[in-house]
């Protein structure tokens, strides 16, 4: 109500709406102020919310979301082991599709292939959400590419940065990684029980461990100005809204055919040499973009064309990360 009000909202109006006492309203206002909301109280006029869209909390994020269904069941945590793990726990307890977990800090953040993910408090967007799709398990790998496209859209909308995709799941600005995506699935042979989509965006990090300095960056570093900050609440809303749109396009065809052109335009290594790092062999070839089902098309030096599946490999530039 404070967010939607154009002017002061009287205490009596709040009492009548919620059927509570003036004391209960006052306690609720104090609780919001403790969370970080700047609320002005004026005798005989009521309460007015001064800053409305940048409080990183359960209430702040929930009130900012403009999604159709994703995140309507929102769980905000000051800290957790991993937002993916938390969504998996909720899924096993019967949580509804669209449940979103946002953590301000992860103590055991996860990347692909068992890698850890640096997830310090106040420095990024660490979130995961739950899907219970009706399609076949072999289609689930395409959700990583759907998500990469949505995150690129959300970063561009929120910051204006030109964000590319390094197939299949890394978001890149200025040749360095700003975001990773981890999609995990629980299924049997022909039925998906649930899918967890995890997104980790480096937002405010100013320093990285030595082993990551050449390959990782953050949105605020890319923006350049020391005082430039990114509103994480707006970023979450933008990413989830764009994800719904991209997912709707995916469901229409049950593949990436409606998203393929947009994905190709954002693909940082298209028509360039790439090094494919497989479990059994490494090889170099020219990337020709993706198929409608999300494989990377790589042409080897001898003319052989291979379709690379995301679960099998990592892809790097021949001379560096991109």
C-alpha positions as CSV (number, residue, x, y, z in Angstrom):
1,X,0.0,0.0,0.0
2,X,2.8,2.4,0.8
3,X,4.4,1.6,-2.6
4,X,1.2,2.3,-4.5
5,X,0.2,5.4,-2.6
6,X,0.8,8.7,-4.4
7,X,0.8,10.7,-1.1
8,X,0.7,10.2,2.6
9,X,-1.2,7.1,3.8
10,X,-3.1,7.7,7.0
11,X,-2.6,5.4,10.0
12,X,-6.4,5.0,10.2
13,X,-6.6,3.9,6.6
14,X,-4.1,1.2,7.3
15,X,-5.9,0.2,10.5
16,X,-9.2,-0.1,8.7
17,X,-7.8,-2.1,5.8
18,X,-5.9,-4.6,7.9
19,X,-8.4,-4.6,10.9
20,X,-5.6,-4.0,13.4
21,X,-4.8,-1.4,16.0
22,X,-2.7,1.8,15.6
23,X,0.0,0.1,17.7
24,X,0.1,-2.8,15.3
25,X,0.5,-0.4,12.3
26,X,3.3,1.5,14.1
27,X,5.1,-1.8,14.8
28,X,4.9,-2.8,11.1
29,X,6.2,0.6,10.1
30,X,9.1,0.2,12.5
31,X,9.9,-3.2,11.1
32,X,10.0,-1.9,7.6
33,X,12.3,0.9,8.7
34,X,14.6,-1.6,10.3
35,X,14.7,-3.5,6.9
36,X,16.0,-0.3,5.3
37,X,12.9,1.4,4.0
38,X,12.9,5.2,4.3
39,X,9.4,6.0,5.6
40,X,8.4,9.5,6.6
41,X,5.8,9.9,9.4
42,X,3.9,13.2,9.7
43,X,1.3,13.8,12.4
44,X,-2.2,14.2,11.1
45,X,-1.1,13.1,7.6
46,X,0.3,9.6,8.0
47,X,3.1,7.7,6.4
48,X,4.9,8.1,3.1
49,X,7.5,5.7,1.5
50,X,10.4,7.8,0.2
51,X,12.5,5.1,-1.5
52,X,10.5,2.4,-3.1
53,X,12.5,0.1,-5.3
54,X,16.0,-0.7,-3.9
55,X,15.6,-2.6,-0.6
56,X,17.1,-6.0,-0.9
57,X,14.7,-8.0,1.3
58,X,11.7,-10.3,1.0
59,X,9.3,-7.4,1.0
60,X,11.4,-5.2,-1.3
61,X,11.8,-7.9,-4.0
62,X,8.2,-9.2,-3.8
63,X,6.7,-5.7,-4.1
64,X,8.9,-4.9,-7.2
65,X,8.2,-8.1,-9.2
66,X,6.0,-7.5,-12.3
67,X,6.1,-11.1,-13.4
68,X,2.9,-13.1,-14.4
69,X,3.7,-16.2,-12.2
70,X,7.4,-16.6,-11.6
71,X,8.4,-15.6,-8.1
72,X,4.9,-15.2,-6.8
73,X,6.1,-17.7,-4.2
74,X,9.3,-15.9,-3.1
75,X,11.8,-17.0,-0.4
76,X,14.4,-14.5,0.6
77,X,17.4,-15.7,2.7
78,X,20.2,-13.7,4.2
79,X,22.4,-16.7,3.7
80,X,22.2,-20.3,2.5
81,X,24.5,-23.0,1.3
82,X,23.3,-22.7,-2.2
83,X,20.1,-21.3,-3.7
84,X,19.9,-24.4,-6.0
85,X,20.1,-26.7,-2.9
86,X,17.4,-24.7,-1.2
87,X,15.0,-24.9,-4.2
88,X,15.7,-28.7,-4.4
89,X,14.7,-29.0,-0.7
90,X,11.5,-27.0,-1.3
91,X,10.8,-29.1,-4.4
92,X,11.0,-32.3,-2.4
93,X,8.5,-30.8,0.0
94,X,6.0,-30.1,-2.8
95,X,6.7,-26.5,-3.5
96,X,4.8,-25.0,-6.5
97,X,6.3,-24.3,-9.9
98,X,7.6,-20.8,-10.1
99,X,9.0,-20.7,-6.5
100,X,12.0,-18.4,-6.4
101,X,14.8,-18.4,-3.8
102,X,17.0,-15.3,-3.5
103,X,20.0,-15.4,-1.2
104,X,22.1,-12.4,-0.3
105,X,25.0,-14.8,0.4
106,X,25.9,-18.4,-0.6
107,X,28.3,-20.3,1.5
108,X,28.6,-23.2,-1.0
109,X,27.5,-21.7,-4.3
110,X,27.7,-24.1,-7.2
111,X,28.9,-23.8,-10.8
112,X,29.0,-26.3,-13.6
113,X,30.9,-29.6,-13.4
114,X,31.2,-29.3,-9.6
115,X,33.0,-26.0,-9.4
116,X,32.4,-23.6,-6.6
117,X,30.9,-20.1,-7.1
118,X,32.0,-17.0,-5.2
119,X,28.9,-15.5,-3.6
120,X,29.7,-12.8,-1.1
121,X,27.0,-10.8,0.8
122,X,25.7,-7.7,-1.0
123,X,27.8,-8.4,-4.1
124,X,25.5,-10.1,-6.5
125,X,22.2,-11.7,-7.5
126,X,22.2,-15.3,-6.3
127,X,18.8,-16.9,-7.1
128,X,17.2,-20.1,-8.3
129,X,13.7,-21.1,-9.3
130,X,11.6,-24.2,-9.6
131,X,10.0,-25.6,-12.7
132,X,7.7,-28.7,-13.0
133,X,7.5,-29.0,-16.8
134,X,5.5,-31.5,-18.8
135,X,8.0,-32.1,-21.6
136,X,10.5,-34.9,-22.0
137,X,13.7,-34.9,-20.0
138,X,15.9,-34.6,-23.1
139,X,14.5,-31.1,-23.7
140,X,15.6,-29.8,-20.3
141,X,19.1,-28.8,-21.4
142,X,17.6,-26.1,-23.7
143,X,16.4,-24.3,-20.6
144,X,20.0,-23.2,-19.9
145,X,20.1,-21.4,-23.2
146,X,16.6,-19.9,-22.7
147,X,17.9,-18.6,-19.3
148,X,21.1,-17.2,-20.8
149,X,19.1,-15.1,-23.3
150,X,16.7,-13.8,-20.6
151,X,19.6,-12.8,-18.3
152,X,21.3,-11.0,-21.2
153,X,18.0,-9.2,-21.8
154,X,17.7,-8.3,-18.1
155,X,21.2,-7.0,-17.8
156,X,20.8,-4.8,-20.9
157,X,17.5,-3.4,-19.7
158,X,18.8,-2.6,-16.2
159,X,22.4,-1.4,-17.0
160,X,22.5,-0.6,-20.7
161,X,25.6,-2.9,-21.0
162,X,26.1,-5.0,-24.1
163,X,25.9,-8.5,-22.7
164,X,26.9,-11.5,-24.8
165,X,26.6,-15.2,-24.3
166,X,29.4,-17.7,-24.3
167,X,27.7,-21.0,-25.1
168,X,25.9,-22.5,-23.3
169,X,25.7,-20.8,-19.9
170,X,28.1,-17.9,-19.4
171,X,27.1,-14.2,-19.8
172,X,30.0,-12.0,-20.9
173,X,30.7,-8.3,-20.8
174,X,33.9,-6.9,-22.2
175,X,35.3,-10.4,-22.7
176,X,34.9,-11.4,-19.1
177,X,32.2,-13.5,-17.3
178,X,29.6,-11.7,-15.3
179,X,27.1,-14.5,-14.8
180,X,26.8,-18.3,-14.8
181,X,23.8,-20.5,-15.0
182,X,23.4,-24.0,-13.5
183,X,20.3,-26.1,-14.5
184,X,19.7,-29.3,-12.5
185,X,17.0,-31.8,-13.0
186,X,15.3,-34.6,-11.1
187,X,13.7,-37.2,-13.4
188,X,13.1,-40.8,-14.3
189,X,13.4,-42.2,-17.8
190,X,10.6,-40.3,-19.4
191,X,9.2,-37.9,-16.8
192,X,10.6,-34.8,-15.3
193,X,9.9,-34.5,-11.5
194,X,11.3,-30.9,-11.4
195,X,14.0,-28.6,-12.8
196,X,16.0,-26.1,-10.8
197,X,17.4,-23.1,-12.7
198,X,20.2,-21.3,-10.8
199,X,21.5,-17.8,-11.8
200,X,24.6,-16.1,-10.3
201,X,25.2,-12.6,-11.4
202,X,28.3,-10.7,-10.3
203,X,26.9,-7.2,-9.5
204,X,29.0,-5.2,-7.1
205,X,32.3,-7.2,-6.8
206,X,35.3,-4.9,-7.0
207,X,38.0,-7.5,-6.4
208,X,38.4,-11.1,-7.5
209,X,40.8,-13.8,-6.4
210,X,44.0,-13.9,-8.5
211,X,42.9,-17.0,-10.4
212,X,39.7,-15.3,-11.6
213,X,41.0,-11.8,-12.5
214,X,41.6,-12.5,-16.1
215,X,38.2,-14.2,-16.7
216,X,35.7,-12.7,-14.3
217,X,34.2,-9.2,-13.8
218,X,31.1,-7.5,-12.3
219,X,28.4,-5.3,-13.7
220,X,29.6,-2.3,-11.6
221,X,33.2,-2.7,-12.8
222,X,32.0,-2.8,-16.4
223,X,30.0,0.4,-15.8
224,X,33.2,2.0,-14.9
225,X,32.3,4.9,-12.5
226,X,33.3,4.1,-8.9
227,X,30.0,5.5,-7.6
228,X,27.9,3.7,-10.3
229,X,25.7,1.1,-8.6
230,X,23.2,-1.4,-10.0
231,X,19.8,-1.9,-8.4
232,X,19.7,-5.6,-7.7
233,X,15.9,-5.6,-7.1
234,X,15.3,-4.1,-10.5
235,X,17.7,-6.6,-12.0
236,X,15.9,-9.6,-10.5
237,X,12.6,-8.3,-11.8
238,X,13.9,-7.7,-15.3
239,X,15.6,-11.1,-15.6
240,X,12.5,-13.0,-14.4
241,X,10.1,-11.0,-16.7
242,X,12.3,-11.7,-19.7
243,X,12.6,-15.3,-18.7
244,X,8.8,-15.7,-18.8
245,X,8.7,-14.2,-22.3
246,X,11.5,-16.4,-23.6
247,X,10.1,-19.5,-21.9
248,X,6.7,-18.9,-23.6
249,X,8.5,-18.8,-27.0
250,X,10.3,-22.0,-26.1
251,X,7.0,-23.8,-25.1
252,X,5.4,-22.8,-28.4
253,X,7.7,-25.1,-30.4
254,X,9.3,-27.1,-27.6
255,X,12.7,-26.0,-29.0
256,X,14.8,-22.9,-29.6
257,X,13.6,-22.2,-33.2
258,X,11.8,-19.0,-32.2
259,X,14.8,-17.8,-30.1
260,X,17.6,-19.0,-32.3
261,X,18.2,-15.8,-34.2
262,X,18.3,-13.7,-31.0
263,X,20.7,-16.2,-29.4
264,X,23.0,-16.2,-32.4
265,X,23.2,-12.4,-32.3
266,X,24.4,-12.5,-28.7
267,X,26.8,-15.4,-29.2
268,X,30.3,-14.0,-28.6
269,X,32.3,-16.7,-30.4
270,X,30.1,-17.3,-33.5
271,X,32.1,-17.7,-36.7
272,X,35.3,-17.7,-34.6
273,X,37.7,-20.4,-33.6
274,X,36.8,-22.2,-30.4
275,X,38.4,-24.9,-28.4
276,X,36.1,-27.7,-27.3
277,X,37.2,-29.3,-24.0
278,X,35.6,-32.8,-23.8
279,X,35.9,-35.6,-21.3
280,X,37.8,-37.8,-23.8
281,X,39.3,-35.3,-26.3
282,X,39.9,-31.7,-27.0
283,X,39.6,-30.2,-30.5
284,X,39.6,-26.8,-32.3
285,X,37.1,-25.7,-34.9
286,X,34.9,-22.8,-36.2
287,X,31.7,-22.1,-34.2
288,X,28.7,-21.7,-36.5
289,X,26.1,-21.0,-33.8
290,X,23.5,-23.3,-32.5
291,X,20.9,-25.8,-33.7
292,X,17.2,-25.4,-32.9
293,X,17.7,-27.9,-30.0
294,X,20.7,-26.0,-28.6
295,X,23.8,-27.9,-29.7
296,X,26.8,-25.9,-30.8
297,X,27.7,-26.4,-34.4
298,X,31.5,-26.7,-34.8
299,X,33.3,-27.2,-38.1
300,X,36.7,-28.9,-37.7
301,X,39.7,-28.1,-39.9
302,X,39.2,-31.1,-42.0
303,X,35.6,-30.1,-42.8
304,X,33.9,-32.4,-40.4
305,X,30.9,-30.8,-38.7
306,X,30.1,-31.8,-35.1
307,X,27.1,-30.9,-33.0
308,X,28.3,-30.4,-29.4
309,X,25.9,-31.1,-26.5
310,X,26.3,-28.7,-23.5
311,X,26.4,-31.4,-20.9
312,X,29.5,-33.0,-22.4
313,X,32.0,-30.2,-22.7
314,X,33.3,-26.7,-22.0
315,X,34.1,-24.3,-24.8
316,X,36.8,-21.6,-24.8
317,X,38.3,-19.2,-27.2
318,X,41.5,-20.5,-28.8
319,X,43.6,-17.7,-27.2
320,X,41.7,-17.1,-24.0
321,X,38.4,-17.4,-22.1
322,X,36.2,-16.1,-25.0
